[in-house]
């Protein structure tokens, strides 16, 4: 799990190009802070899913709840895919 960095509470206008130069862990902390600053309604609208994808996600979640023992650990899945 990445280490999160506390960002200063001072409001500063920083150009996007400067933000993109931040170290990876600080960019991640900023992205999480921005996402967490959204209310539920904004989050729901931020990543709209089409009905077909929603149905597939629901089907997979129901299948998992019916048989959680069939799930693979992320490390095992990466290994099977040859990416880890």
C-alpha positions as CSV (number, residue, x, y, z in Angstrom):
1,X,0.0,0.0,0.0
2,X,1.4,3.4,-0.9
3,X,2.4,5.8,1.8
4,X,0.2,8.8,1.9
5,X,1.7,12.3,2.3
6,X,-0.2,15.0,4.3
7,X,-0.6,18.0,2.1
8,X,-0.4,21.5,3.5
9,X,-3.7,23.2,4.3
10,X,-2.6,26.4,2.6
11,X,-4.6,27.2,-0.5
12,X,-2.2,27.9,-3.3
13,X,-2.9,28.1,-7.0
14,X,-0.5,25.7,-8.5
15,X,-0.2,25.1,-12.3
16,X,-1.2,21.6,-13.4
17,X,2.3,21.2,-15.0
18,X,3.8,21.7,-11.5
19,X,1.4,19.2,-9.9
20,X,2.3,16.6,-12.5
21,X,6.0,17.0,-11.5
22,X,5.2,15.9,-7.9
23,X,6.5,12.5,-6.8
24,X,4.2,9.6,-7.5
25,X,3.1,9.2,-3.8
26,X,2.3,12.9,-3.5
27,X,0.2,12.9,-6.8
28,X,-1.6,9.8,-5.4
29,X,-2.3,11.6,-2.1
30,X,-3.6,14.6,-4.0
31,X,-5.9,12.5,-6.2
32,X,-7.3,10.8,-3.1
33,X,-7.8,14.1,-1.3
34,X,-9.6,15.5,-4.4
35,X,-11.8,12.4,-4.7
36,X,-12.6,12.4,-1.0
37,X,-13.6,16.1,-1.2
38,X,-16.6,15.2,-3.5
39,X,-20.0,14.4,-2.1
40,X,-21.8,11.2,-2.9
41,X,-23.8,12.8,-5.7
42,X,-20.7,14.2,-7.4
43,X,-18.9,10.8,-7.1
44,X,-21.9,9.0,-8.6
45,X,-21.9,11.3,-11.6
46,X,-18.2,11.4,-12.0
47,X,-17.9,7.8,-13.4
48,X,-21.2,7.0,-15.1
49,X,-21.6,3.3,-16.0
50,X,-23.7,2.1,-18.9
51,X,-26.6,-0.2,-18.1
52,X,-24.8,-3.2,-19.6
53,X,-21.7,-2.7,-17.5
54,X,-23.8,-2.2,-14.3
55,X,-25.6,-5.5,-15.0
56,X,-22.3,-7.3,-15.5
57,X,-20.9,-5.9,-12.3
58,X,-24.1,-6.9,-10.4
59,X,-23.9,-10.4,-11.9
60,X,-20.3,-10.8,-10.9
61,X,-20.9,-9.5,-7.4
62,X,-23.8,-11.9,-6.9
63,X,-21.7,-14.8,-8.1
64,X,-18.9,-13.8,-5.7
65,X,-21.3,-13.6,-2.8
66,X,-22.7,-17.0,-3.7
67,X,-19.2,-18.6,-3.8
68,X,-16.5,-16.3,-2.2
69,X,-14.1,-19.3,-2.0
70,X,-13.7,-19.2,-5.8
71,X,-12.0,-15.8,-5.7
72,X,-8.3,-15.5,-6.3
73,X,-5.9,-13.3,-4.5
74,X,-4.6,-10.4,-6.6
75,X,-1.0,-11.8,-6.4
76,X,-2.2,-15.1,-7.7
77,X,-4.2,-13.5,-10.5
78,X,-1.2,-11.4,-11.6
79,X,0.9,-14.6,-11.6
80,X,-1.6,-16.5,-13.7
81,X,-1.7,-13.5,-16.2
82,X,2.1,-13.5,-16.3
83,X,2.4,-9.9,-15.0
84,X,3.7,-10.4,-11.5
